[in-house]
Amino acid sequence: MGAISIFLSVIGEDLNIAEDKLQWLVSAASLSSGCFLLLFGRLADLFGCKKFFLLGITWLGVLSIGCGFAQNATTLYILRGLQGLGPAAFLPACIGILAHGFPEGRTRTIAFATFSAGAPIGGAIGTQIGANGERHVVTAGLILVIFVLGQGELAPHGWRTPYIIALLVVGVLLIMIFLFWQRRLEDSEGRLRPPLMKLSLWTRAKGRFAVIQVIAFLECSAFLTWYFWSQLYYEDHFKLRPVFAAVRMLPMTVAGILCNVLVVLTINQVDFWVLIVTLAVTVFGTSCTATAALLFAIIHPGAPYWAYGFPSPILAVVGADFFFAAGTIFVAKISLPHEQSLAGAIFQTLNQLGTAFGLPISTLAHDGAAGQSCGDQAPLKAYHAAQWTSFGMAVLCTFLAGIFLRGFGRSGASEPEPTTGQLSQDVQDEKNVQ
């Protein structure tokens, strides 16, 4: 999934794709993945995690081959969109498999940290190989909203284009209908049928589950926005070949692996909830991502690589990887046994939607700055504007974490546990489904 990022400029040149439309090569897969994670996560809980894991990786492999044969931009957009269904199926299944396969405690934490380490390792392998090789209402609503965010600026009359306005209204309406229906199903206490997603899940741990999902959305938006535009900065502004751009981003991979190793080594010595608060979702982690974006927002071509380009990827991945590892453990901790894949799917959905949200918003900033500037400095100012957008989203993460997660220390370990009544009702709901 990450291999395409390093090759964006080359693909754009070969297939005649404008720079402001390259974002769809990344967003298309994130969009479809984010929209179907919730549905597939619930189905994995009901029909078996192994089935959805195998189905997802098979689908991803087949569609990856198809992308390799694409001869035009439209075909590649469609195939990338379909490709995202693979991770949507196997990511929540992975979390369900780990949650059921490891008892709660240090062993499970190590398993999840190891799982999280796959992101930087996979990203490194994907980018290096690429460089060296030169059902539900909710689903439709999310697709429409994210499509509008990405296409609004590119439509014939911009955001005033009639179909952009119409699709946005319909998308928001469908999401509201979905939420209303899920609330009604949950309030029926099994008389109708169990909901796809219990809205009460968002109130777990005194509402901190919802806060962490919002931070996941914004953190992923900030990180992927930084990553996308920093790659284009090297390849389009500096005219570096993909292999050399990938080498400049290599510190991110090393730092990401070390972050996950640190989680494994310290989890037995540091209280689990303190680890989440101090290393993952508070000021430290999110401010690292913000600082990374800030460095590229003020970078200038004459600056040495060691001043801006080297520390930026290290700082970016510290925030993202600590949060991903701890957030995955968090949702497993507060979920009932039959909710593991669903809770993981919600967390992954917010991550994927953050990717799809951040890129269109930063593209608006990029295009707006490019249109207002002239001369040789216009492209550089446009890149700066996109990175300032990433910086703003990361700072908002820091603000939310500092305000709403204060005091979430040792006492938090008992807060998420469901009551006996909740457990009995959930078990009965599961029996009704079966």
N, C-alpha and C positions, 0 to 999 in steps of 0.2 A: 504493500500500500504506500510505502514511503519512497519507493524507487522513482516515482514520477516527479517528485518535487525537484530533484536536482537537474532534471532534464526539461524543465518548463520552457526555458528560452529556446532550446533546440527544437522542441515540439512546435512551439509557436512559429518559428521560422520555417520549418518544413511544411506545416499544414496551413500556413498563412492565418494564424490566430492572433488577433490584436492583443496587446499587453493587458488591457483592462478586462479581457475575456478569459485570460489564462486561469483566473481564479476558479472557473468552473471545472477545470481538470482536477482540482483538489476538492472543491465544494460538492461536486456531484456525488462522489462516493460518501462523503461525510453526511450529506443530506439524507440519502436513502438509508444509510446505516443508522443515523440518529432517529429517523422516523419509525423504523421497524424494530428497534431494540426492545421497546416495551412489549410489543405483541409477541415477538419471538421469545423473550425472556419468560413470559407467562406460559407460553406453550411448552417451553423446555421444562418448566416445573411440573406441568401436567403430564407430558408424554415421554419425558426422559431427556436428560442432559446429553447423554452420549449420542443419541440420534441427531440432535441439533448441532452438536460439535462436528460430527462427521459430515453432515449435510452442508454446514457452513464452509468448512475448509475445502470441500469438493467444489462447491459453487464458486468460491473465490479463485481456485485454480483454473477452472474452465473459463471464467470470464477474463482472467489475466491473459490467457492465450488469445482470446478474442481481441483484447486491447492491442496486442502486438501486431495484429493484422489490420487494424483500422487505417483507412486511407484518407479520411477527411475528418474535420473537426466535429461535425454532427454525430458521426458514428462513434467517435471516441467519447463524446459527452454521454451518449446513451449507454455505452458499455461500462463507463466508469460509474454511472448511476446504478446500473444493475449489479456491478461488482460489490457495491457497498452492502448488499443484502447478505453476503457471506459473513463479514464480521458481525453483522446484526444478529446472526444465528449463533455463531460460536463464542462470542465474547461473554454474554450472560451465562451460556452453558459452562464455560470455563470456571466462572465464579461458583456456580452451583456444584460442579464436580469437586472443586477444592473444598468448599464448605462441608460437603457431605463426606469427603474422603479423609479429612483431618479433624481430630477432636479440637474443641475450642481451647485455646491456650497458646503457648509459645510456638508449638509446632505449626499450628495453622497460620500464625503470623509470619513465620519464616516462609511458608508455602506461598502466601500472598505477596510477600516482598520479592520472592524469586519470580513469581508471575509478573510482577510489575517491572522487573529488570528486563523482561522481554521487549519492552518498548524502546529503550535506547539501543539495545543490542540489535533488534530488528531494524531500527531506523538506520543504524550504521551500515549494516550489511546491505540493506536496500539501496541506500544512496551510493555506496562505494561500487556495488555491482552495476548500478545504473550508469554511474560516471565512467567506469572503466569499459563498459560496453558501448560508449558514446551511443386489516380486515375491518383497518378500523377507521372510524370517523376521525379519530385523532391522527391517523397516518396521513389522510388527505389534507387535514388542516395544517399540519406541520409542513408538509410539502409545499402547499400554496404560500404560506407565510414566508418561508425561507426562499422560495423562488422569487417572490416579490422583492425581498431585500437584495437579492443578487441581480435582478433584472431591471429594477426601477430606474436606475440611472441610465441604462442602455436602451430603454424603450424609446419609440419614435418621438414622444413628447415628454420624456422623462417621467417623473412621478405623477404628472397630470394625465398620462395616457389612460384612457377609460378602462382597458382590461387590467391594468396594474391596480387601479383603485378597486375594481370589482373583485379581483382575486384576493386582495388583502382582506376585504370585508368578509368574503365567503370563508376564507381560511380562519380568521379569528372567530367567526360564528360557529364553525364546526368544532373548534377546540372547546369553546364554551359549552356546546351541546354535549360533548364527550364528558367534560367534567361534571356537568349537571347529572347526566345519566349514571356515572360512576357513584356519585353521592347517593342517588336514589337506590341503586342496587345495594350499597353498603347499609343504608338505613333500613332496608327491607329485612335484614338479618336472615338471609337465606330463603325468604319466601319466593323471591323471583329467581335469581341465580347469583352466584358469587361475582363480584366485579372483576374486571381485568386488572384494575389498579385501585387498591383501597386508598382513598384520600387521607384517611387517618394515619397512614404510614408517614406522611409528611410532618405529622405533629410529634413523632417519636423523639425521645430525648429532649422534651420541652421545646420542640420546634427546631432544634439544632440540625435535625436531618434535612429540613428544608433549606436552612442557611447554607449547609455544606453543598447542597445541590446547586444553589445559586452561585456560590463561589466556584464550583466545578465548571459551570457554564462560562463565567467570566475569565477564570484562569486559563481555560483551554482557548478561549477567544484570543486572549492576550498572547499566549505562547505561540499559537499557530500563526497569528498575524505577524508577530515578530519573525518567525522562521520563514514564512513565505516571502516577505519583503526583503529580508536580509539576503536570501538566496538571489533574488532578482537584482539587488544592489550589486552584488559581486559579478553576476553574469551579464547584466545589461549595462550597468554604469562603468564597471571596470573591464568589461569584455573578457572575463576569465572563462576558460574552458570549464565544463562541468566538473571534471576531475579535480581541478585546482580549487574550485568553489567548495567542493565536498571536503577537501583537506582542511580548508579554513574553518569548517564547521565541526571538525573532528573532536575538538575539546569538549563539545556538548555530549558526545557519546561517552567519553571517558568519565566525565563528571557524573553523568546519569547512572552509570554502573556503580560508581563509588557511593552515590547516594543510597542506592538500594542495599549495597553491602553494609553501609552504616546502620541502616534500619535493622538488619538481621543481627549485627553484632551488639547493638545497644538495647534491643527489645527486652532482654532479660534483666538488664540493670536499671532501666528507666521505666517508670510507671507508664502503662500503655496510653492512658488518656493524656498525660503530660506530654508524651511524645507527639501525639496528634496536635495538641494546642501549640507547643513551642516550635515544632519543626515543620509542620505541614500547612496549617491553615491560618496561622496568625501572621503578624507583621513580618517576621523573618522570611518565610517562604515566598509569600506574594510580593514582598518588596524586592526580592531578588529578581523576579521576573520583570517588575517595573523598572528596576535599574538597568537590566539588559536592554529593554526597549528604549530607555532614555539615552543610552550610549549610542545607539544607532539613530536616534532622533536628532542628535547633535554632531554626528560624525561628519568629517570633511575629508575629501579625497587625499589630501596631503598628509593626513595623520598616520603614524606608524600602526601596523596591525596589532602590536602588543598593547597599544593604548586603548583601543576600542574593540577591534575585531576578536581579540583573544578572550578578554574577560566576559564579553557579552554572552556568548553561548554557554559558558560555564554557569553564570548567574541565572540564565533563563531556565536551564534544565533543573537546577537545584529546586526552584519553586515548584515547577511542574511535576517532577518525579517524586518529591517528598509528598506532595498532595495526592498524587495518584495512588501511591502505595498505601498511605494512611487512610485515604478516603475509601479504598476498596475494603480494607479491614473494618472500617467503621460500619459500612452498610451491612456487612456480614454479621457483625456483632449485634446489631439491633434488630435483625430480621429473624422471624420464625423459620424453622427448618424447611417448610414448603414455600417460603418466600424468597429464598436465597437468590435464585436466578432473576426473579422479578426485581428485587431491590438492586441487584447488580446491573440489571438492564436500565433502571431509572438513572443510576449514576453514570453509566456509559452513554445513555441518551443525552444527558446534559453536556457531557464532554463532546460528543459528536455534533450536537446542535450549536455548541459554542464555536466549533470550527467553522460551521456553515454560516454562523452569524457574524463572526469577527471579520472574515475576509471581505464580504460585501460592504460592511460599514467602513473598513479601512480603504477599500477601493473608492468609495465616495470621497473620502478625504484626499486620497491620492489624485483623483481626477479633478477635484475642485482646486487643489493647489496648482496642478499643472495648467489649468485653464486661466488662472489668475496671474501666473508668472510668465515671463518671457526671457529669451536669451539662453545662454548655455547653462545657467543655473536652474532652469525650470525643472528638469528631471530630478535633480538632487533635492530641491525643495518639495517635490511631490513624494519622494521616498521618505523625507523627514516627516511630512504630514501623516503618512500612513503609520509610521512608528510612534508618533505622538498619540495616535488613536490607541495603539497597543498599550502604551504607557498609562493612559487614562483608565482603561479597563482593569489593568493590574492594580492600580492605586485604589480603585473602587473595591477590589477584592480585599485589600489590606484594611480598608475602612470597615467593611462588613465583618471581617474576622475579629477586629479589635473591639467592635461594639457588641456584637451578638454572641461571641464565644467566650467572653470573660467569665472566669470562675468555673470553667469546665475542667475541673481537676480530678482528684481521686474520687470524689463523691459521684462523679459522672458515671463510674463503672456500673452502678446499680440503677441508674436512671432509665436506660433504654429497655430494661427487662419488661416484657408484656405481663399483664395480670393473668391469673388463672382463667377468668372469664373470657378474656380475649383469646387465650389459647384454645379453650373449648369451642368457642364460636368458629375460629379459624379451622380447626380440625373438622367440625361439622360441615363447613363450607366446602372443604376439600372432598369429603365423602359425597356431598351432593353432586359435585362436578364429576367425580368418578362414576 
